Amino acid sequence: MEISPKKRLNFDNTEIAFRNKSKGELNAAYWLFKMISSNFLTNVGPPVTNFFLNIGLPIKGIIKATIFKHFCGGETIAECEHTISQLSSGNVGTILDYSVEGEDEESVFDFTCEEIIRTIERADGDQRIPITVFKVTGIARFGLLEKLDAGMVLTDAEQKEWDIVKSRCEKICRSAFNRSVPVMIDAEETWIQNTIDELSLDMMRLFNREKVIVYNTYQMYRHDKLADLKADLLISKAEGFLLGAKVVRGAYMEKERKRALEMGYPSPIQPDKAATDQDYNDAIIHCAENVDRIGLVCGTHNEMSCRILAELLDKHNISHNHPHIYFSQLLGMSDNLSFNLSDSGYNVAKYVPYGPIKAVMPYLFRRAQENTSIAGQTSRELDLIVKEKTRRNA
């Protein structure tokens, strides 16, 4: 798609991108990305940090003041208030994301369910928190989802367990519906995703009759997800509900390829990045062309995809702040996209993860790895920070 030069967003405007950051915060971000670029956090950080935490060494303060502070809002909802206010000062919304993962006990699932509902209650009536989110594996045992996806027969105990999972999911979505607070269901590994997809559609059937409340997530690094998005739109039209679609490139690529190779089945992943980019952009085009029936959250750190969607809104005379269109990035990354988009009147919301430091460490290391693995991401972040530091010192 051609991008008209006169309409191009200026994603290099660092004054807008970083105007909510103090000199100290900007310097801290600079040194953090320098450390990420050295691969310390991705190669040495995880085993060393986990070892120190497990033997009780007092390093939580160091973590909280550095990588945790940059990529997370706090350990509790209340501790996220500073981040919520800081983002709001640049007209960027907050998506509270309780990022505890890898648990396997019913009591923990119950607590997580209630915590997700607390994020919805916190968002109720606060325009600074326009969307909420949860993972099904936060409220369900991975092995159970895996068995369901494989089409295996559940035992009576497992069927009861699954019924409880569905009840938790409905409780969360009903809370969102009652408070008119949209909630996104995150995507996960392919070998549990079909079950999550079916559950998400069931929630949309219940709660998306008049407004987009529930969103499912489509990972476009999978070669089948563009077709799934289009098929789900047809289902929603036929059954009379609105489709909620968060469109992302994806988060489990290496794990997916490794498993497919080990187990001898065709990889579900696109053959190359170009194919992923093509399907991603085709997906947001399809959503924009059906904006009356689809609520789109465009989750991306890709400048071209942001430009394409911005152009589409103008092409179809869709207002920049249409309630069915949101751009989204992660806290601590791509502020040049988030704040320049919001400055041009688009709806933007950042994921703001929170939770106990030790429990959130897997998320933090994934962010460090993501910045290292995405071509040019770390150098791009550093270049922008250096540019802003230079501008301020001029």
C-alpha beads as a LAMMPS data file, in Angstrom:
LAMMPS data file: protein, C-alpha beads

394 atoms
393 bonds

1 atom types
1 bond types

-500.0 500.0 xlo xhi
-500.0 500.0 ylo yhi
-500.0 500.0 zlo zhi

Masses

1 110.0

Atoms # bond

1 1 1 0.000 0.000 0.000
2 1 1 1.351 3.465 -0.966
3 1 1 1.953 5.846 1.927
4 1 1 1.233 9.460 1.073
5 1 1 4.200 11.636 2.119
6 1 1 1.960 14.500 3.256
7 1 1 0.227 12.205 5.766
8 1 1 3.264 10.473 7.159
9 1 1 3.519 10.373 10.912
10 1 1 6.843 11.544 12.266
11 1 1 7.986 8.665 14.451
12 1 1 11.390 10.341 14.840
13 1 1 9.986 13.179 16.949
14 1 1 11.772 12.425 20.212
15 1 1 10.511 15.542 21.959
16 1 1 6.990 14.091 21.852
17 1 1 8.160 10.515 22.409
18 1 1 10.027 11.282 25.644
19 1 1 8.461 14.471 26.989
20 1 1 7.000 12.572 29.964
21 1 1 10.439 11.268 30.983
22 1 1 12.743 13.160 33.301
23 1 1 16.458 13.462 32.590
24 1 1 17.109 10.741 35.163
25 1 1 14.539 8.384 33.614
26 1 1 15.993 8.981 30.152
27 1 1 19.509 8.207 31.390
28 1 1 18.282 5.054 33.134
29 1 1 16.617 3.898 29.902
30 1 1 19.844 4.560 28.010
31 1 1 21.951 2.375 30.308
32 1 1 19.332 -0.370 30.401
33 1 1 19.251 -0.681 26.606
34 1 1 23.044 -0.533 26.507
35 1 1 23.058 -3.517 28.857
36 1 1 20.457 -5.333 26.753
37 1 1 22.514 -4.710 23.622
38 1 1 25.481 -6.450 25.260
39 1 1 23.310 -9.601 25.567
40 1 1 24.018 -9.755 29.312
41 1 1 20.335 -9.808 30.234
42 1 1 19.508 -12.441 27.648
43 1 1 22.433 -14.821 28.142
44 1 1 23.713 -14.363 31.694
45 1 1 20.842 -12.568 33.381
46 1 1 18.173 -15.295 33.680
47 1 1 20.209 -18.073 35.354
48 1 1 22.202 -15.719 37.577
49 1 1 19.165 -13.701 38.668
50 1 1 17.039 -16.776 39.359
51 1 1 19.883 -18.306 41.370
52 1 1 20.253 -15.177 43.492
53 1 1 16.493 -14.941 44.054
54 1 1 16.207 -18.627 44.966
55 1 1 18.967 -18.484 47.583
56 1 1 17.501 -15.322 49.071
57 1 1 20.140 -12.747 48.139
58 1 1 18.713 -9.198 48.468
59 1 1 18.755 -8.246 44.778
60 1 1 15.048 -7.443 44.410
61 1 1 15.795 -3.780 45.053
62 1 1 18.280 -3.668 42.187
63 1 1 15.864 -5.431 39.828
64 1 1 12.969 -3.191 40.846
65 1 1 14.999 -0.026 40.259
66 1 1 16.234 -1.095 36.801
67 1 1 14.622 -3.573 34.381
68 1 1 11.431 -3.951 36.449
69 1 1 10.916 -0.185 36.674
70 1 1 11.367 0.213 32.921
71 1 1 9.080 -2.591 31.716
72 1 1 6.556 -2.910 34.605
73 1 1 4.172 -0.628 36.440
74 1 1 4.713 -2.049 39.922
75 1 1 4.063 -5.075 42.084
76 1 1 0.415 -4.160 42.709
77 1 1 -2.351 -2.244 40.953
78 1 1 -1.842 0.627 43.401
79 1 1 1.875 0.809 42.558
80 1 1 0.954 1.260 38.871
81 1 1 -0.628 4.646 39.574
82 1 1 2.514 6.614 38.696
83 1 1 2.805 4.843 35.338
84 1 1 -0.912 5.298 34.629
85 1 1 -0.614 9.032 35.261
86 1 1 2.636 9.366 33.338
87 1 1 1.206 7.639 30.245
88 1 1 -2.012 9.630 30.511
89 1 1 -0.059 12.889 30.453
90 1 1 0.789 11.959 26.854
91 1 1 -2.781 10.785 26.114
92 1 1 -1.709 7.137 26.141
93 1 1 -3.908 4.647 27.951
94 1 1 -2.889 1.830 30.283
95 1 1 -3.689 -1.874 29.882
96 1 1 -3.181 -3.400 33.329
97 1 1 -1.636 -6.845 32.829
98 1 1 -1.228 -9.138 35.836
99 1 1 1.838 -10.958 34.530
100 1 1 2.215 -13.873 36.926
101 1 1 2.650 -17.091 34.940
102 1 1 3.757 -20.703 35.153
103 1 1 1.554 -21.564 38.133
104 1 1 -0.289 -24.868 38.456
105 1 1 -2.551 -24.792 41.517
106 1 1 -6.303 -24.248 41.707
107 1 1 -5.920 -21.781 44.574
108 1 1 -3.550 -19.692 42.452
109 1 1 -5.939 -19.826 39.497
110 1 1 -8.763 -18.602 41.745
111 1 1 -6.600 -15.759 43.049
112 1 1 -5.548 -14.778 39.513
113 1 1 -9.176 -14.761 38.390
114 1 1 -10.051 -12.366 41.202
115 1 1 -6.997 -10.207 40.488
116 1 1 -8.001 -9.880 36.830
117 1 1 -11.452 -8.796 37.979
118 1 1 -9.771 -6.229 40.233
119 1 1 -8.061 -4.751 37.152
120 1 1 -11.479 -4.471 35.499
121 1 1 -12.917 -2.825 38.605
122 1 1 -9.963 -0.418 38.667
123 1 1 -10.563 0.459 35.005
124 1 1 -14.281 1.076 35.522
125 1 1 -14.974 4.780 35.026
126 1 1 -11.299 5.662 34.459
127 1 1 -10.704 6.664 30.847
128 1 1 -6.955 6.311 31.427
129 1 1 -7.437 2.507 31.522
130 1 1 -9.462 1.789 28.369
131 1 1 -8.792 -1.964 28.013
132 1 1 -7.874 -4.918 30.247
133 1 1 -6.310 -8.308 29.493
134 1 1 -5.711 -11.846 30.741
135 1 1 -4.184 -15.158 29.737
136 1 1 -6.239 -18.346 29.928
137 1 1 -3.179 -20.132 31.369
138 1 1 -3.437 -17.704 34.268
139 1 1 -6.715 -19.366 35.262
140 1 1 -6.243 -22.889 33.850
141 1 1 -3.737 -25.719 33.980
142 1 1 -1.654 -25.916 30.798
143 1 1 -1.845 -29.720 30.679
144 1 1 -5.644 -29.606 30.732
145 1 1 -5.749 -27.176 27.809
146 1 1 -3.221 -29.347 25.970
147 1 1 -5.411 -32.430 26.407
148 1 1 -8.495 -30.577 25.180
149 1 1 -6.658 -29.271 22.129
150 1 1 -5.496 -32.782 21.267
151 1 1 -9.107 -34.002 21.305
152 1 1 -8.483 -36.447 24.127
153 1 1 -11.330 -37.642 26.342
154 1 1 -11.309 -35.995 29.753
155 1 1 -11.719 -37.929 32.967
156 1 1 -14.648 -36.969 35.194
157 1 1 -12.277 -34.986 37.403
158 1 1 -10.788 -33.208 34.404
159 1 1 -14.242 -32.385 33.043
160 1 1 -15.106 -30.819 36.388
161 1 1 -11.807 -28.921 36.285
162 1 1 -12.619 -27.643 32.784
163 1 1 -16.083 -26.546 33.860
164 1 1 -14.459 -24.480 36.611
165 1 1 -12.073 -22.909 34.079
166 1 1 -14.984 -21.919 31.852
167 1 1 -16.757 -20.471 34.874
168 1 1 -13.701 -18.377 35.750
169 1 1 -13.459 -17.108 32.183
170 1 1 -17.154 -16.231 32.073
171 1 1 -16.904 -14.528 35.478
172 1 1 -14.099 -12.290 34.171
173 1 1 -15.900 -11.474 30.925
174 1 1 -19.214 -10.860 32.698
175 1 1 -17.480 -8.440 35.040
176 1 1 -16.075 -6.656 31.986
177 1 1 -19.526 -6.622 30.368
178 1 1 -21.275 -5.287 33.486
179 1 1 -18.753 -2.438 33.751
180 1 1 -18.446 -1.859 29.981
181 1 1 -14.669 -2.375 30.195
182 1 1 -13.201 -4.263 27.195
183 1 1 -11.060 -7.305 27.999
184 1 1 -8.569 -9.028 25.703
185 1 1 -7.763 -12.746 25.849
186 1 1 -4.103 -13.210 24.981
187 1 1 -2.842 -15.786 22.483
188 1 1 -0.607 -18.642 23.612
189 1 1 1.103 -21.745 22.153
190 1 1 -0.460 -23.417 19.111
191 1 1 -1.020 -26.690 20.935
192 1 1 -3.485 -25.044 23.336
193 1 1 -4.712 -22.207 21.102
194 1 1 -7.706 -23.923 19.482
195 1 1 -9.279 -24.376 22.906
196 1 1 -8.597 -20.714 23.736
197 1 1 -10.068 -19.642 20.378
198 1 1 -13.272 -21.589 20.978
199 1 1 -13.584 -20.230 24.506
200 1 1 -13.026 -16.679 23.236
201 1 1 -15.730 -16.997 20.587
202 1 1 -18.140 -18.361 23.191
203 1 1 -17.468 -15.287 25.346
204 1 1 -18.050 -13.001 22.347
205 1 1 -21.345 -14.751 21.650
206 1 1 -22.415 -13.926 25.195
207 1 1 -21.070 -10.407 25.637
208 1 1 -20.397 -8.770 22.234
209 1 1 -23.977 -8.319 21.063
210 1 1 -24.084 -4.527 21.301
211 1 1 -20.498 -3.495 22.034
212 1 1 -17.050 -5.047 21.647
213 1 1 -16.234 -6.251 25.153
214 1 1 -14.224 -9.450 24.537
215 1 1 -11.237 -9.619 22.175
216 1 1 -9.395 -12.704 20.981
217 1 1 -5.754 -12.465 19.847
218 1 1 -4.507 -13.480 16.396
219 1 1 -0.775 -14.194 15.997
220 1 1 0.156 -13.467 12.400
221 1 1 3.473 -15.292 12.486
222 1 1 1.209 -18.326 12.137
223 1 1 0.385 -19.045 8.500
224 1 1 -3.244 -19.943 9.297
225 1 1 -4.330 -16.977 11.405
226 1 1 -5.343 -14.534 8.695
227 1 1 -7.790 -17.152 7.420
228 1 1 -9.027 -17.724 10.989
229 1 1 -9.641 -13.999 11.460
230 1 1 -11.678 -13.807 8.271
231 1 1 -13.621 -16.953 9.174
232 1 1 -14.393 -15.627 12.661
233 1 1 -15.742 -12.403 11.147
234 1 1 -18.121 -14.445 8.984
235 1 1 -19.225 -16.417 12.058
236 1 1 -19.824 -13.206 14.022
237 1 1 -21.895 -11.735 11.201
238 1 1 -23.944 -14.905 10.823
239 1 1 -24.592 -15.187 14.565
240 1 1 -25.125 -11.494 15.255
241 1 1 -22.239 -10.505 17.503
242 1 1 -19.281 -8.162 17.099
243 1 1 -15.768 -9.523 16.686
244 1 1 -12.989 -8.332 18.936
245 1 1 -9.543 -8.848 17.364
246 1 1 -6.172 -8.012 18.820
247 1 1 -3.717 -8.528 15.962
248 1 1 -0.064 -9.213 16.824
249 1 1 2.877 -10.782 15.078
250 1 1 3.462 -13.279 17.876
251 1 1 5.521 -14.342 20.878
252 1 1 6.373 -18.053 20.710
253 1 1 8.149 -18.508 17.380
254 1 1 11.324 -20.304 18.488
255 1 1 9.417 -22.583 20.849
256 1 1 6.921 -23.433 18.095
257 1 1 9.566 -24.304 15.522
258 1 1 11.527 -26.391 18.012
259 1 1 8.472 -28.409 19.049
260 1 1 7.363 -28.992 15.458
261 1 1 10.825 -30.268 14.568
262 1 1 11.076 -32.532 17.615
263 1 1 7.599 -33.998 17.149
264 1 1 7.758 -34.280 13.370
265 1 1 4.822 -32.142 12.293
266 1 1 4.770 -29.181 9.860
267 1 1 5.756 -25.908 11.492
268 1 1 2.782 -23.608 12.070
269 1 1 5.080 -20.615 11.590
270 1 1 5.311 -18.494 8.451
271 1 1 8.244 -19.311 6.139
272 1 1 9.821 -15.879 6.648
273 1 1 9.300 -12.433 8.133
274 1 1 8.029 -11.029 4.861
275 1 1 5.120 -13.485 4.912
276 1 1 4.346 -12.526 8.526
277 1 1 4.416 -8.828 7.654
278 1 1 2.152 -9.396 4.646
279 1 1 -0.450 -11.300 6.657
280 1 1 -0.253 -8.784 9.495
281 1 1 -0.884 -5.848 7.200
282 1 1 -3.619 -7.725 5.327
283 1 1 -5.268 -8.442 8.686
284 1 1 -5.391 -4.810 9.794
285 1 1 -6.634 -3.799 6.342
286 1 1 -9.433 -6.369 6.632
287 1 1 -10.344 -5.099 10.094
288 1 1 -10.359 -1.445 9.016
289 1 1 -12.570 -2.279 6.044
290 1 1 -15.028 -3.932 8.442
291 1 1 -14.726 -1.442 11.294
292 1 1 -18.468 -1.482 11.920
293 1 1 -18.253 -5.210 12.786
294 1 1 -14.736 -5.519 14.255
295 1 1 -13.010 -3.931 17.213
296 1 1 -9.284 -3.890 16.374
297 1 1 -6.353 -3.592 18.742
298 1 1 -3.291 -3.230 16.521
299 1 1 -0.528 -4.588 18.739
300 1 1 2.726 -3.775 16.987
301 1 1 6.159 -2.195 17.308
302 1 1 6.439 -2.044 13.520
303 1 1 6.429 1.490 12.113
304 1 1 5.148 0.514 8.667
305 1 1 2.143 -1.339 10.084
306 1 1 1.294 1.721 12.177
307 1 1 1.550 3.933 9.095
308 1 1 -0.632 1.606 7.052
309 1 1 -3.410 1.569 9.641
310 1 1 -3.223 5.348 10.098
311 1 1 -3.525 5.770 6.318
312 1 1 -6.447 3.347 6.195
313 1 1 -8.423 5.405 8.690
314 1 1 -8.008 8.486 6.510
315 1 1 -8.748 6.528 3.334
316 1 1 -12.047 5.243 4.726
317 1 1 -12.893 8.512 6.525
318 1 1 -12.699 6.787 9.907
319 1 1 -12.040 9.173 12.785
320 1 1 -8.642 8.807 14.440
321 1 1 -10.302 8.152 17.792
322 1 1 -12.892 5.654 16.529
323 1 1 -13.737 3.393 19.502
324 1 1 -13.138 0.254 17.388
325 1 1 -9.496 1.130 16.595
326 1 1 -6.613 1.059 19.072
327 1 1 -2.864 0.990 18.606
328 1 1 -0.935 -0.812 21.337
329 1 1 2.678 -1.249 22.408
330 1 1 4.450 -2.595 25.489
331 1 1 5.521 -0.346 28.332
332 1 1 9.188 0.553 27.965
333 1 1 9.314 -0.021 24.208
334 1 1 8.575 2.070 21.114
335 1 1 7.571 5.276 22.876
336 1 1 8.236 7.001 19.548
337 1 1 5.252 5.108 18.119
338 1 1 2.908 5.360 21.096
339 1 1 3.257 9.056 21.879
340 1 1 3.479 10.326 18.309
341 1 1 0.345 8.345 17.419
342 1 1 -1.512 9.706 20.439
343 1 1 -0.287 13.228 19.602
344 1 1 -2.002 12.834 16.218
345 1 1 -5.276 11.919 17.892
346 1 1 -5.218 8.113 17.580
347 1 1 -6.320 5.792 20.385
348 1 1 -3.205 4.281 21.966
349 1 1 -2.780 2.070 25.029
350 1 1 0.326 0.421 26.423
351 1 1 0.508 -2.934 28.160
352 1 1 1.535 -2.248 31.769
353 1 1 2.569 -5.539 33.375
354 1 1 2.581 -5.808 37.154
355 1 1 2.999 -8.458 39.835
356 1 1 5.519 -9.725 42.420
357 1 1 9.065 -9.283 41.121
358 1 1 10.049 -12.952 41.259
359 1 1 6.859 -14.043 39.498
360 1 1 7.264 -11.439 36.740
361 1 1 10.904 -12.298 35.947
362 1 1 10.016 -14.643 33.015
363 1 1 8.123 -11.746 31.409
364 1 1 11.040 -9.350 31.942
365 1 1 13.601 -11.646 30.376
366 1 1 11.323 -12.202 27.371
367 1 1 11.261 -8.427 26.876
368 1 1 15.055 -8.305 26.973
369 1 1 15.238 -11.221 24.521
370 1 1 12.645 -9.614 22.267
371 1 1 14.658 -6.412 22.051
372 1 1 17.728 -8.427 21.157
373 1 1 16.069 -10.725 18.610
374 1 1 14.004 -8.148 16.708
375 1 1 16.303 -6.779 14.033
376 1 1 17.441 -3.315 15.017
377 1 1 15.037 -2.911 17.954
378 1 1 17.649 -2.219 20.627
379 1 1 19.746 0.038 18.400
380 1 1 16.570 1.891 17.376
381 1 1 15.636 2.490 21.018
382 1 1 19.175 3.645 21.819
383 1 1 19.371 5.947 18.787
384 1 1 16.128 7.667 19.769
385 1 1 17.221 8.086 23.388
386 1 1 20.592 9.530 22.299
387 1 1 18.800 11.889 19.901
388 1 1 16.580 13.179 22.701
389 1 1 19.483 13.532 25.131
390 1 1 21.319 15.571 22.491
391 1 1 18.231 17.716 21.802
392 1 1 17.819 18.514 25.487
393 1 1 21.470 19.465 25.857
394 1 1 21.482 21.682 22.769

Bonds

1 1 1 2
2 1 2 3
3 1 3 4
4 1 4 5
5 1 5 6
6 1 6 7
7 1 7 8
8 1 8 9
9 1 9 10
10 1 10 11
11 1 11 12
12 1 12 13
13 1 13 14
14 1 14 15
15 1 15 16
16 1 16 17
17 1 17 18
18 1 18 19
19 1 19 20
20 1 20 21
21 1 21 22
22 1 22 23
23 1 23 24
24 1 24 25
25 1 25 26
26 1 26 27
27 1 27 28
28 1 28 29
29 1 29 30
30 1 30 31
31 1 31 32
32 1 32 33
33 1 33 34
34 1 34 35
35 1 35 36
36 1 36 37
37 1 37 38
38 1 38 39
39 1 39 40
40 1 40 41
41 1 41 42
42 1 42 43
43 1 43 44
44 1 44 45
45 1 45 46
46 1 46 47
47 1 47 48
48 1 48 49
49 1 49 50
50 1 50 51
51 1 51 52
52 1 52 53
53 1 53 54
54 1 54 55
55 1 55 56
56 1 56 57
57 1 57 58
58 1 58 59
59 1 59 60
60 1 60 61
61 1 61 62
62 1 62 63
63 1 63 64
64 1 64 65
65 1 65 66
66 1 66 67
67 1 67 68
68 1 68 69
69 1 69 70
70 1 70 71
71 1 71 72
72 1 72 73
73 1 73 74
74 1 74 75
75 1 75 76
76 1 76 77
77 1 77 78
78 1 78 79
79 1 79 80
80 1 80 81
81 1 81 82
82 1 82 83
83 1 83 84
84 1 84 85
85 1 85 86
86 1 86 87
87 1 87 88
88 1 88 89
89 1 89 90
90 1 90 91
91 1 91 92
92 1 92 93
93 1 93 94
94 1 94 95
95 1 95 96
96 1 96 97
97 1 97 98
98 1 98 99
99 1 99 100
100 1 100 101
101 1 101 102
102 1 102 103
103 1 103 104
104 1 104 105
105 1 105 106
106 1 106 107
107 1 107 108
108 1 108 109
109 1 109 110
110 1 110 111
111 1 111 112
112 1 112 113
113 1 113 114
114 1 114 115
115 1 115 116
116 1 116 117
117 1 117 118
118 1 118 119
119 1 119 120
120 1 120 121
121 1 121 122
122 1 122 123
123 1 123 124
124 1 124 125
125 1 125 126
126 1 126 127
127 1 127 128
128 1 128 129
129 1 129 130
130 1 130 131
131 1 131 132
132 1 132 133
133 1 133 134
134 1 134 135
135 1 135 136
136 1 136 137
137 1 137 138
138 1 138 139
139 1 139 140
140 1 140 141
141 1 141 142
142 1 142 143
143 1 143 144
144 1 144 145
145 1 145 146
146 1 146 147
147 1 147 148
148 1 148 149
149 1 149 150
150 1 150 151
151 1 151 152
152 1 152 153
153 1 153 154
154 1 154 155
155 1 155 156
156 1 156 157
157 1 157 158
158 1 158 159
159 1 159 160
160 1 160 161
161 1 161 162
162 1 162 163
163 1 163 164
164 1 164 165
165 1 165 166
166 1 166 167
167 1 167 168
168 1 168 169
169 1 169 170
170 1 170 171
171 1 171 172
172 1 172 173
173 1 173 174
174 1 174 175
175 1 175 176
176 1 176 177
177 1 177 178
178 1 178 179
179 1 179 180
180 1 180 181
181 1 181 182
182 1 182 183
183 1 183 184
184 1 184 185
185 1 185 186
186 1 186 187
187 1 187 188
188 1 188 189
189 1 189 190
190 1 190 191
191 1 191 192
192 1 192 193
193 1 193 194
194 1 194 195
195 1 195 196
196 1 196 197
197 1 197 198
198 1 198 199
199 1 199 200
200 1 200 201
201 1 201 202
202 1 202 203
203 1 203 204
204 1 204 205
205 1 205 206
206 1 206 207
207 1 207 208
208 1 208 209
209 1 209 210
210 1 210 211
211 1 211 212
212 1 212 213
213 1 213 214
214 1 214 215
215 1 215 216
216 1 216 217
217 1 217 218
218 1 218 219
219 1 219 220
220 1 220 221
221 1 221 222
222 1 222 223
223 1 223 224
224 1 224 225
225 1 225 226
226 1 226 227
227 1 227 228
228 1 228 229
229 1 229 230
230 1 230 231
231 1 231 232
232 1 232 233
233 1 233 234
234 1 234 235
235 1 235 236
236 1 236 237
237 1 237 238
238 1 238 239
239 1 239 240
240 1 240 241
241 1 241 242
242 1 242 243
243 1 243 244
244 1 244 245
245 1 245 246
246 1 246 247
247 1 247 248
248 1 248 249
249 1 249 250
250 1 250 251
251 1 251 252
252 1 252 253
253 1 253 254
254 1 254 255
255 1 255 256
256 1 256 257
257 1 257 258
258 1 258 259
259 1 259 260
260 1 260 261
261 1 261 262
262 1 262 263
263 1 263 264
264 1 264 265
265 1 265 266
266 1 266 267
267 1 267 268
268 1 268 269
269 1 269 270
270 1 270 271
271 1 271 272
272 1 272 273
273 1 273 274
274 1 274 275
275 1 275 276
276 1 276 277
277 1 277 278
278 1 278 279
279 1 279 280
280 1 280 281
281 1 281 282
282 1 282 283
283 1 283 284
284 1 284 285
285 1 285 286
286 1 286 287
287 1 287 288
288 1 288 289
289 1 289 290
290 1 290 291
291 1 291 292
292 1 292 293
293 1 293 294
294 1 294 295
295 1 295 296
296 1 296 297
297 1 297 298
298 1 298 299
299 1 299 300
300 1 300 301
301 1 301 302
302 1 302 303
303 1 303 304
304 1 304 305
305 1 305 306
306 1 306 307
307 1 307 308
308 1 308 309
309 1 309 310
310 1 310 311
311 1 311 312
312 1 312 313
313 1 313 314
314 1 314 315
315 1 315 316
316 1 316 317
317 1 317 318
318 1 318 319
319 1 319 320
320 1 320 321
321 1 321 322
322 1 322 323
323 1 323 324
324 1 324 325
325 1 325 326
326 1 326 327
327 1 327 328
328 1 328 329
329 1 329 330
330 1 330 331
331 1 331 332
332 1 332 333
333 1 333 334
334 1 334 335
335 1 335 336
336 1 336 337
337 1 337 338
338 1 338 339
339 1 339 340
340 1 340 341
341 1 341 342
342 1 342 343
343 1 343 344
344 1 344 345
345 1 345 346
346 1 346 347
347 1 347 348
348 1 348 349
349 1 349 350
350 1 350 351
351 1 351 352
352 1 352 353
353 1 353 354
354 1 354 355
355 1 355 356
356 1 356 357
357 1 357 358
358 1 358 359
359 1 359 360
360 1 360 361
361 1 361 362
362 1 362 363
363 1 363 364
364 1 364 365
365 1 365 366
366 1 366 367
367 1 367 368
368 1 368 369
369 1 369 370
370 1 370 371
371 1 371 372
372 1 372 373
373 1 373 374
374 1 374 375
375 1 375 376
376 1 376 377
377 1 377 378
378 1 378 379
379 1 379 380
380 1 380 381
381 1 381 382
382 1 382 383
383 1 383 384
384 1 384 385
385 1 385 386
386 1 386 387
387 1 387 388
388 1 388 389
389 1 389 390
390 1 390 391
391 1 391 392
392 1 392 393
393 1 393 394
